Amino acid sequence: MSYLIDRYVNFFTDYGFKRLFGEEPNKDLLMDFLNALLSEDQGEIVDLTYLKDENLGSTILDRKAIFDLYCITDKGERFIVELQKAKQNYFKDRSVFYSSFPIQQQAKRGDWDYQLKAVYTIGILDFVFEEDKAYPDKFRYDVKLKELETNKVFYDKLTYIYLSLPKFKKQVHELETHFEKWLYAIKNLHLLENVPDPLQEAIFDKFFEIAEIANFDREELQKYEDSLKYYRDLKNSFDTAREEGREEGRKEGIKEGSVETLQSMLLKSLKMKFTTVPDTISEKVSRINSLETLESFFEKVFVCTTMEEFVALLDY
């Protein structure tokens, strides 16, 4: 028997995100969102095709650089659409690293003039950039390669767009654009009981219909419950670790974050995903005293599908 009381899924769960934006029958939802996100001078996306990210990269580390969604448009432009649920060290580095794969994939055998199609990385974030807390109203970041003196775009085929949704605070009656309606729907989906009047449009009717938990079959419901539990545990653990770290920092002047809490959280995440954890891995985790290393291991948990893959990456 389900314990769920929400009418709609939480978009920030893996299952919710991929059900709404990552399935072929619903790709019109993703296209509409991307068209609302991009400026008009970039042209409308008429169609897109989901690509398998397993084909990217040549080494074991490359092959496990898994994107949440990877697709190509009718014009050949590549899109990485990522959902980031918690703060992570070197998030920007990782984002740039991931964007290199769609670029490399465009290489052609034989004579090639190096002409590339545009690559976009879209990050939907459930956290706030630490360095930008002084700008409480800035929730969208558009990043391109620029020449510093002239401040003009030097290369327009590599774009990073990050949406920090905790900083998007408009209420439903304040929504002015189609893009703002998308942000409101994504952020508040699991909190809503009905479709708000400003969102009474065909595309949002479909969005809410696909998101309605009552429409799930038993297997879909179980997958969502598992995904929701993982999301809640992850978020609660990070919040606990940060709070404990701040308290320890006040008392002892150490770096924010609790090593012990993160160790426990990592082992719990491994058990949730792989059921059993070898003693050798548990011992290795217990000896790690670096927050950066522990958080990098969390990324490997998300990336791997088996314990063997996780062990292989640790030794890579």
C-alpha positions as CSV (number, residue, x, y, z in Angstrom):
1,M,0.0,0.0,0.0
2,S,1.4,3.4,-1.0
3,Y,2.2,6.0,1.7
4,L,2.2,8.9,-0.8
5,I,-0.1,11.8,-0.1
6,D,1.0,14.2,-2.8
7,R,-1.1,14.4,-6.0
8,Y,1.9,15.0,-8.3
9,V,5.4,13.6,-8.4
10,N,8.4,15.5,-7.1
11,F,10.2,16.7,-10.2
12,F,13.6,16.6,-8.4
13,T,13.5,12.8,-8.1
14,D,15.2,10.8,-10.8
15,Y,12.0,9.0,-11.7
16,G,9.9,12.2,-11.9
17,F,12.5,14.1,-14.0
18,K,12.9,11.3,-16.5
19,R,9.2,10.4,-16.7
20,L,8.4,14.0,-17.6
21,F,11.3,15.1,-19.7
22,G,13.1,11.8,-20.7
23,E,10.5,9.6,-22.4
24,E,9.8,9.6,-26.1
25,P,6.0,10.0,-25.8
26,N,6.6,13.1,-23.7
27,K,9.5,14.8,-25.6
28,D,7.1,17.6,-26.5
29,L,7.3,18.7,-22.9
30,L,11.1,18.9,-23.0
31,M,11.1,20.7,-26.4
32,D,8.6,23.3,-25.1
33,F,10.7,23.9,-22.0
34,L,13.9,24.3,-24.0
35,N,12.2,26.6,-26.5
36,A,11.0,28.7,-23.6
37,L,14.5,28.7,-22.0
38,L,16.4,29.7,-25.1
39,S,16.1,33.2,-26.7
40,E,14.2,33.6,-29.9
41,D,17.4,34.4,-31.9
42,Q,18.6,30.8,-31.3
43,G,15.7,29.4,-33.3
44,E,12.9,27.1,-32.4
45,I,13.5,23.4,-31.7
46,V,11.2,21.5,-34.0
47,D,12.2,18.0,-33.1
48,L,14.7,16.2,-30.9
49,T,16.1,12.7,-30.5
50,Y,17.2,11.1,-27.2
51,L,20.8,9.7,-27.4
52,K,22.3,7.0,-25.4
53,D,25.2,8.5,-23.4
54,E,26.8,5.1,-23.0
55,N,28.4,5.6,-26.4
56,L,30.4,8.6,-25.3
57,G,34.0,8.4,-24.1
58,S,36.6,5.7,-24.6
59,T,37.9,5.0,-21.0
60,I,36.0,3.5,-18.1
61,L,35.9,7.0,-16.5
62,D,34.7,8.6,-19.7
63,R,32.0,5.9,-20.2
64,K,30.6,6.5,-16.7
65,A,30.2,10.3,-17.2
66,I,26.5,9.8,-17.3
67,F,24.2,12.7,-18.1
68,D,20.6,12.7,-16.9
69,L,19.4,13.4,-20.5
70,Y,21.3,13.7,-23.7
71,C,19.6,14.6,-26.9
72,I,20.1,16.1,-30.4
73,T,17.8,18.5,-32.2
74,D,16.6,18.6,-35.8
75,K,19.5,21.0,-36.5
76,G,22.1,18.8,-35.0
77,E,22.6,20.7,-31.8
78,R,23.5,18.7,-28.7
79,F,21.7,19.2,-25.4
80,I,22.8,17.9,-22.0
81,V,20.0,18.4,-19.5
82,E,21.0,17.7,-15.9
83,L,19.1,17.6,-12.6
84,Q,21.4,18.5,-9.7
85,K,19.8,17.8,-6.3
86,A,22.5,18.8,-3.9
87,K,25.6,20.9,-3.7
88,Q,28.7,19.2,-4.9
89,N,32.4,20.2,-4.9
90,Y,33.7,21.0,-8.3
91,F,30.2,21.0,-9.8
92,K,31.3,23.6,-12.4
93,D,34.4,21.5,-13.3
94,R,32.2,18.4,-13.8
95,S,29.8,20.4,-15.9
96,V,32.6,21.5,-18.3
97,F,34.0,18.0,-18.3
98,Y,30.7,16.5,-19.4
99,S,30.3,19.0,-22.1
100,S,33.5,17.9,-23.8
101,F,32.0,14.5,-24.8
102,P,29.3,15.8,-27.2
103,I,32.1,17.9,-28.8
104,Q,34.4,15.0,-29.2
105,Q,31.6,12.8,-30.6
106,Q,31.3,15.1,-33.6
107,A,34.8,14.3,-34.9
108,K,34.8,12.7,-38.3
109,R,37.2,10.2,-39.9
110,G,39.3,11.3,-42.8
111,D,39.3,14.9,-44.0
112,W,37.4,17.1,-41.5
113,D,37.4,20.9,-41.2
114,Y,36.5,20.9,-37.5
115,Q,33.2,22.5,-38.0
116,L,31.0,21.8,-34.9
117,K,27.3,22.0,-34.1
118,A,26.4,23.9,-30.9
119,V,26.5,22.1,-27.5
120,Y,24.2,23.3,-24.7
121,T,24.5,22.2,-21.0
122,I,21.3,22.9,-19.1
123,G,21.5,22.5,-15.3
124,I,18.3,22.5,-13.3
125,L,19.6,23.0,-9.7
126,D,18.0,22.4,-6.4
127,F,20.6,24.5,-4.6
128,V,22.2,27.9,-4.5
129,F,25.7,28.7,-5.7
130,E,27.6,29.6,-2.5
131,E,29.5,32.4,-4.2
132,D,26.3,34.0,-5.4
133,K,24.2,34.2,-2.2
134,A,24.7,37.9,-2.2
135,Y,22.5,38.1,-5.3
136,P,19.2,36.7,-4.0
137,D,17.2,37.5,-7.1
138,K,19.6,36.0,-9.6
139,F,18.4,32.5,-10.4
140,R,19.5,32.1,-14.1
141,Y,23.1,31.9,-15.3
142,D,23.9,32.1,-19.0
143,V,27.6,31.3,-19.6
144,K,29.6,31.5,-22.9
145,L,33.2,32.0,-23.9
146,K,33.8,35.8,-24.0
147,E,36.7,38.1,-24.8
148,L,37.3,40.0,-21.6
149,E,38.3,43.4,-22.9
150,T,35.4,43.8,-25.4
151,N,33.0,41.6,-23.4
152,K,31.8,40.2,-26.7
153,V,31.1,36.5,-27.2
154,F,34.2,34.8,-28.6
155,Y,32.6,31.5,-29.4
156,D,28.8,31.0,-29.6
157,K,28.6,27.2,-30.0
158,L,29.2,26.3,-26.3
159,T,26.6,27.4,-23.8
160,Y,26.0,26.6,-20.2
161,I,22.6,27.6,-18.6
162,Y,22.1,27.0,-14.9
163,L,18.7,27.5,-13.2
164,S,19.0,27.8,-9.4
165,L,15.3,27.1,-8.5
166,P,15.5,27.9,-4.8
167,K,16.1,31.5,-5.9
168,F,13.0,31.6,-8.2
169,K,10.4,33.0,-5.8
170,K,7.6,34.3,-7.9
171,Q,4.1,33.4,-6.8
172,V,1.6,32.0,-9.3
173,H,-0.2,35.4,-9.7
174,E,3.1,37.1,-10.6
175,L,4.0,34.8,-13.6
176,E,4.5,36.8,-16.7
177,T,6.2,34.6,-19.3
178,H,5.9,31.0,-20.6
179,F,9.4,30.4,-19.2
180,E,8.4,31.6,-15.7
181,K,5.3,29.3,-15.9
182,W,7.7,26.3,-16.5
183,L,9.9,27.3,-13.6
184,Y,6.9,27.6,-11.3
185,A,5.5,24.2,-12.4
186,I,8.8,22.4,-12.0
187,K,9.6,23.9,-8.6
188,N,6.1,23.5,-7.1
189,L,4.8,20.4,-8.8
190,H,4.7,18.2,-5.8
191,L,3.2,20.9,-3.6
192,L,0.2,21.5,-5.9
193,E,-3.3,20.0,-5.6
194,N,-4.6,21.4,-8.9
195,V,-3.4,23.0,-12.0
196,P,-3.2,26.8,-11.3
197,D,-5.3,29.0,-13.7
198,P,-2.2,30.7,-15.3
199,L,-1.0,27.3,-16.3
200,Q,-4.2,26.2,-18.0
201,E,-2.5,25.5,-21.4
202,A,-2.4,22.4,-23.4
203,I,1.3,21.7,-22.8
204,F,0.9,22.1,-19.0
205,D,-2.3,20.0,-19.0
206,K,-0.2,17.1,-20.4
207,F,2.6,17.9,-17.9
208,F,0.3,17.6,-14.9
209,E,-1.5,14.5,-16.3
210,I,1.8,12.6,-16.8
211,A,2.9,13.8,-13.3
212,E,-0.3,12.6,-11.5
213,I,0.5,9.8,-9.2
214,A,-3.0,8.3,-9.5
215,N,-2.2,7.5,-13.1
216,F,0.8,5.2,-12.2
217,D,0.5,1.5,-12.4
218,R,1.9,-0.7,-9.5
219,E,5.4,-0.9,-11.0
220,E,5.6,2.8,-11.8
221,L,4.5,3.6,-8.3
222,Q,7.1,1.4,-6.7
223,K,9.9,3.0,-8.8
224,Y,8.7,6.4,-7.8
225,E,8.5,5.6,-4.1
226,D,12.1,4.2,-4.3
227,S,13.3,7.3,-6.1
228,L,11.5,9.7,-3.7
229,K,12.9,7.9,-0.7
230,Y,16.4,8.2,-2.1
231,Y,15.9,11.9,-2.9
232,R,14.7,12.6,0.7
233,D,17.4,10.6,2.3
234,L,20.1,12.3,0.2
235,K,18.7,15.8,0.9
236,N,18.3,15.2,4.6
237,S,21.7,13.7,5.0
238,F,23.4,16.6,3.2
239,D,21.4,19.1,5.4
240,T,22.4,17.2,8.5
241,A,26.1,17.0,7.5
242,R,26.2,20.8,6.7
243,E,24.5,21.7,10.0
244,E,26.8,19.5,12.0
245,G,29.8,20.9,10.1
246,R,28.8,24.4,10.9
247,E,28.4,23.5,14.6
248,E,31.8,21.8,14.6
249,G,33.3,24.7,12.8
250,R,32.1,27.1,15.4
251,K,33.6,25.0,18.1
252,E,36.8,23.8,16.5
253,G,37.4,26.0,13.5
254,I,37.4,23.1,11.1
255,K,36.0,23.0,7.5
256,E,32.2,23.0,7.1
257,G,30.8,19.5,6.8
258,S,30.9,16.5,9.0
259,V,33.2,13.7,7.8
260,E,31.5,11.2,10.1
261,T,28.1,12.0,8.8
262,L,29.2,11.9,5.2
263,Q,30.8,8.6,5.7
264,S,27.6,7.2,7.2
265,M,25.6,8.8,4.4
266,L,27.8,7.3,1.7
267,L,27.6,3.8,3.2
268,K,23.8,4.2,3.5
269,S,23.5,5.3,-0.2
270,L,25.6,2.3,-1.3
271,K,23.4,-0.1,0.7
272,M,20.2,1.5,-0.7
273,K,21.5,1.1,-4.3
274,F,23.4,-2.2,-4.2
275,T,21.8,-3.9,-1.1
276,T,25.1,-5.2,0.2
277,V,28.5,-3.5,0.7
278,P,31.7,-5.5,0.8
279,D,33.7,-5.1,4.1
280,T,36.7,-3.8,2.1
281,I,34.6,-0.9,0.8
282,S,33.2,-0.1,4.2
283,E,36.7,-0.1,5.7
284,K,38.0,2.2,2.9
285,V,35.2,4.7,3.5
286,S,35.8,4.7,7.2
287,R,39.4,5.7,6.6
288,I,38.6,8.7,4.4
289,N,38.9,12.0,6.2
290,S,38.5,14.3,3.2
291,L,35.1,15.9,2.5
292,E,36.1,16.4,-1.1
293,T,37.0,12.7,-1.6
294,L,33.7,11.6,0.1
295,E,31.6,13.9,-2.1
296,S,33.4,12.6,-5.2
297,F,32.5,9.1,-4.1
298,F,28.8,10.2,-4.0
299,E,29.1,11.1,-7.7
300,K,30.3,7.6,-8.4
301,V,27.3,6.1,-6.6
302,F,25.0,8.1,-9.0
303,V,27.0,7.0,-12.0
304,C,27.4,3.3,-11.4
305,T,24.8,0.6,-11.9
306,T,26.6,-2.2,-10.1
307,M,28.9,-2.5,-7.1
308,E,31.6,-4.0,-9.5
309,E,31.5,-0.7,-11.5
310,F,31.8,1.3,-8.3
311,V,34.8,-0.7,-7.1
312,A,36.4,-0.4,-10.5
313,L,36.0,3.4,-10.5
314,L,37.5,3.6,-7.0
315,D,40.6,1.9,-8.3
316,Y,40.8,3.8,-11.6
